[in-house]
């Protein structure tokens, strides 16, 4: 237990807000402290990032040592220290005036997703769907295991014939000579390491470092393939020598014959080049060899190392590639994102993955949310996708009987690139334009250690394509000594050139950024930086005007919304934005009149991809339903006994990317939204949503409510007396700047029982916050402490309302069937206590009862 001695003295029902050491502790870290202490591990070392007021760390380092902690890293470009500290001593450390905040050093994945479970919400669906394994295949790596080492040949790009194309990349060969193939540019790859002896990378890797202790060195072939694959998208320079009968050759003859060079009568050469084949690579290994995540502090240390290497001239890094991402709770302002901006100030162009938690809007992951980062979305293009499907069906023993030449075109019918479903959409929480640009990130072809090649997908791999394009532009700028004015730096010019040169894909700006990468046009923009600046300003102005394209804001009338979705193209989506507040009790979604213009006869059907995202923003993988493949009428229901988290739920309908034609459908949304008000001797149940059957029940109990306000890092502490024989107590905390507002303020609710037990259930990302305690008498007799913490408050003091509902017994004192209520129902109430309104829904045979409101009588 965390001792009560950590709390200020209590002499009254309410203690005025006062700064406390615990205020400085991140909620995730607070939970880890509690877990360690409650499991009798008070000396467990917890990894932390300590944000400080300045960079004079000596006294703080001494204090950490006194508390039996170990400093693992000090940062030069942001005021912060990383340290491992015993759980029981972190509150003591937080007393230091030099400390602003202590964060749990959480784990960042290689452009993966961080999943946050949603609480208190029940989910039921009755959907006509079809299984679709194609999406699962995309995010797996596929290696050409039968390839011999001798088939992959290192090649200098100058040795190529005049007419050729590289299967790996998109259009860069047109500017290679003018941009020196990226020569003279160093790209730091912050990832799993790079295997430098892969035939496609020989001579490209000039060095590296591993920040992972007790693991393979950065150059080992045993490292996870992710970093080597990323490196090959940037700087590969080689070829495959294959017989004409090989399925990869046959597929390229169908879809990209210019990607083949005849070698002799029986064999072809397949050129394999990254975007900047003469660029040099520097590996900074941050992820373990098994491909698992890395602490955020290690990513930060890698960025700092890149800056230091550039500043001291040891390795003059020009570009950082970060095919990684995690959640952001304050877009553009957390320490990792500030380090990205610091790298940009030091002349480094930083290219970052948008993340793989799409397709809901407001999902871009950190550090892609950094202001100066070039943030990359992912698209499927016809050549890569069709060639893979030909190879997949031909070589897969289960599917081989279905194979025929041309099956790839039937599985990807569009001749244009499509934003892929998993690519994170913007904008950021503060409504900045993200992502910035799109490149191929579906079924990219690249290097696997030690000498294999194969396919993989993700924004991890669209990112190095853009990083390679940046390397080409920087090489040109260095060679031609481009002079800049008005305080514009080379990284800023490169970003503007890539954005203004991109090709519009006819997707919303929050999905595609400026559009699909076009290096040739971007080079023209770089050459004329004044025109580039002018076009960039025009782009930003136009992009903000189109920021809500394909967004439908749900306007409920009588609790019902209905609209038609017409001519939804393959790979395109509409997003319905439903604002919910704490009065919402249930959400019913119906999809009817589903009509398909055609059907993919290879898969047996076209489909609608259906998603419902919760209200969270940033790189948090939080969906109620994800990628339901709908082929007919379907219904979905969300309901809760407790209030919904206030904010914007995003409902997405996407034409599956394998569809042959457009889709039509009708979507209807209904909400249960019931409030009650008690008067003298009677009560009114008001229905603000769709018609629903209601019941009124009386319970022995009472409700207490208090109001207050807390600023950033302040606490308000209250004392409540709870009868020891009570059945249940419910604490609820509400405030104004919830997930429906920007900036979003995050208040946390902590409850401490008389025996010292802490309840952390109210320290989440939800708004309102709840703590529900059954049989509170089991936690001792005496006062209960209830703490309200201003965890993230940006604008002054945030007003809040704290409620405590005490139910002494769940045996009703009265009960009324109010029937189906369309608008309101009036009914008598007897005595004192708590009035509960219960809603009933019959959802396709499911009989559901849930509490809609509590009021005091």
PyMOL commands that set and color helices and strands:
alter all, ss='L'
color gray80, all
select helices_A, chain A and resi 4-6+21-24+27-38+58-66+87-93+134-138+149-151+157-159+172-175+180-182+226-235+247-255+257-259+296-311+335-345+382-395+400-402+407-411+459-479+490-501+509-512+519-527+529-545+776-779
alter helices_A, ss='H'
color red, helices_A
select strands_A, chain A and resi 14-19+45-52+70-74+80-86+99-104+107-108+114-115+122-129+142-143+152-154+186-191+205-210+237-243+260-262+267-273+280-285+294-295+319-322+349-353+374-380+418-419+437-440+444-448+452-456+551-553+560-568+573-580+584-596+608-613+620-621+623-639+647-655+663-678+682-687+692-699+701-710+714-720+728-735+746-752+758-762+769-774+784-792+798-807+814-821+824-828+834-843+846-856
alter strands_A, ss='S'
color yellow, strands_A
deselect
rebuild
show_as cartoon
